[in-house]
């Protein structure tokens, strides 16, 4: 591109490549009295060298079938990244020990890993599935942090307005109420992932969706916040089979 030319209104000043993939598979093993669900999940979105989404998640859940609507559950979840990430942001300049240490951390490529272990109750109705429980979260790799105790709430609501028009809501909430100060203040936080989606089904396998996703994190000790919102249009492919 000629750098002397005036860039037209609304056009980008440089070229970029943006691509991504999102996928989830539920492997369900069950009989009359027990059900085990194994769920691998990936959400990766990249623009040039920037990772806009970079999540790999594995979940294993066990639920005995003791009641038609309400049942206990045990769940293990592991989150990590597909591609290694920087350990810190690049400092504007290196002028003292703290900025030097930040630059050293920036040079490192890390692969953080967190786990969540929870137990609670699962409620399943015609339109709504919810789990309410308590347990722990912990960074177990790059970095290693103390165990965090908290409460978990997962909600999945699906309502079919018309034969081919469906509304879906997903909520993943974890709240640590135990107060922490000093070097442990990161152990007291609230995290929320919310998704609203409207899907038009073309057939039994293919649909077109309009989704809004909102991720919110707040440290309860000093009120620091992080928020991320996305509006996504996607072509969804869904299928299932039994063995």
Secondary structure, DSSP 8 states (H G I E B T S, - for coil): --TTS---TT--SS---EEEEEEEEEEEEE-SSEEEEEEEEEEEEEETTEEEEEEEEEEEEEEE--SSSEEEEEEEEEEE-SS-EESS---S---SHHHHHHHHHHH-EE--EEEEEEEEEEEE-SSEEEEEEEEEEEEEESSB---EEEEEEEEEEEEEEETTEEEEEEEEEEE--S---GGGGGGSEEEEEEEEEEEEESSSSEEEEEEEEEEEEEETTT--EEEEEEEEEEEEE------
